[in-house]
Amino acid sequence: DWAFEQRRAAEKEIRKIQENMAKVGEGLTKLGSAAASRTATDVPRLKEAIPDLFKILRDPDSGLLPIAAEALGRMGVREAIPAMLAMARSDRDSERSAAASALGRLGGTEVVPPLLKLLEDTDGDVGAAAADALAELGVREAAPRIREIVPGFLTRNRFSAKAALCRLGFREGVPALLADPDRCSFLNAVRH
């Protein structure tokens, strides 16, 4: 029966994608933050998952879009930039936030204008992700826009935005970072 065969083929594809996503998860854990900026060609085992990650990106109903975006960003797959730029216009906050983070890792001057627009997103998590991405790219010109939006953020997002300012070399965020010692990972921003 045709429907049964189609369902069976779909289940097989889903299992293959799940297996490759498991490889991506294992690989990302092993990469750690020090190796997060390596390109996909530096990580041959993960390279196998790239086609499946792009399949996920082509399925707008997939709940895995943010995960695929993060994986492609961490692997440095610059071919994903057009898909990330499209995802930055999504109706879903989680997808816009993931796209902003991935764009910060993938770099390039073409990603700066969309990231500046995402700074003003109605969702604070998206704005904070955009601020972090701009800091990752070293876009010091974004500091005045980040300063403008910080007061409207919730506390956790305000903290992230101030850390981004520190990473860009502006020290006005230091008092906020020092006031929250439980978030020591952000204190590394002061060192830059």
WOMOBEL-V255531 format. One record per backbone hydrogen bond with DSSP energy under -1.0 kcal/mol. CO is the residue of the C=O (numbers start at 0). NH is the residue of the N-H. E is the energy in kcal/mol with one decimal. If there is no record, write none. Layout:
# WOMOBEL-V255531
CO_NH_E, CO_NH_E
This chain:
# WOMOBEL-V255531
0_4_-2.0, 1_5_-2.4, 2_6_-2.5, 3_7_-2.4, 4_8_-2.4, 5_9_-2.4, 6_10_-2.5, 7_11_-1.9, 8_12_-2.1, 9_13_-2.5, 10_14_-2.4, 11_15_-2.0, 12_16_-2.5, 13_17_-2.8, 14_18_-2.4, 15_19_-2.3, 16_20_-2.7, 17_21_-2.1, 18_22_-1.8, 19_23_-2.3, 20_24_-2.8, 21_25_-2.6, 22_26_-2.8, 23_27_-3.1, 24_28_-2.0, 25_29_-2.1, 26_30_-2.3, 27_31_-1.6, 34_37_-2.0, 38_41_-1.5, 39_42_-1.2, 42_46_-1.5, 45_48_-1.9, 46_49_-1.2, 48_52_-2.3, 49_53_-2.2, 50_54_-1.8, 51_55_-2.1, 52_56_-1.9, 53_57_-1.4, 55_58_-1.5, 58_61_-2.0, 63_67_-2.8, 64_68_-2.7, 65_69_-2.3, 66_70_-2.6, 67_71_-2.6, 68_72_-2.4, 69_73_-2.9, 70_74_-2.1, 71_76_-2.3, 75_77_-1.5, 76_79_-2.3, 77_80_-1.9, 79_83_-2.6, 80_84_-2.8, 81_85_-1.9, 82_86_-2.5, 83_87_-1.9, 85_88_-1.6, 86_89_-2.0, 91_95_-2.1, 92_96_-2.7, 93_97_-2.1, 94_98_-2.5, 95_99_-2.3, 96_100_-2.2, 97_101_-2.5, 98_102_-2.8, 99_103_-1.9, 100_104_-1.3, 101_105_-2.2, 102_106_-2.2, 107_110_-1.4, 108_111_-1.1, 110_114_-1.8, 111_115_-2.6, 112_116_-1.9, 113_117_-2.2, 114_118_-1.3, 116_119_-1.3, 117_120_-1.8, 122_126_-1.9, 123_127_-2.7, 124_128_-2.2, 125_129_-2.4, 126_130_-2.4, 127_131_-2.4, 128_132_-2.4, 129_133_-2.6, 130_134_-2.0, 131_135_-2.5, 132_136_-2.0, 133_138_-2.6, 137_139_-1.7, 138_141_-1.9, 139_142_-1.7, 141_145_-2.4, 142_146_-2.8, 143_147_-1.8, 144_148_-1.6, 145_149_-1.6, 148_151_-1.2, 149_152_-1.8, 153_157_-2.9, 154_158_-2.4, 155_159_-1.7, 156_160_-2.4, 157_161_-2.4, 158_162_-2.1, 159_163_-2.1, 160_164_-2.0, 161_165_-2.0, 162_166_-2.4, 163_167_-1.5, 164_169_-2.6, 165_168_-1.9, 170_173_-1.6, 172_176_-1.8, 173_177_-2.7, 174_178_-1.6, 176_179_-1.1, 179_182_-1.7, 182_185_-1.8, 183_186_-1.2, 185_188_-1.8, 186_189_-1.1
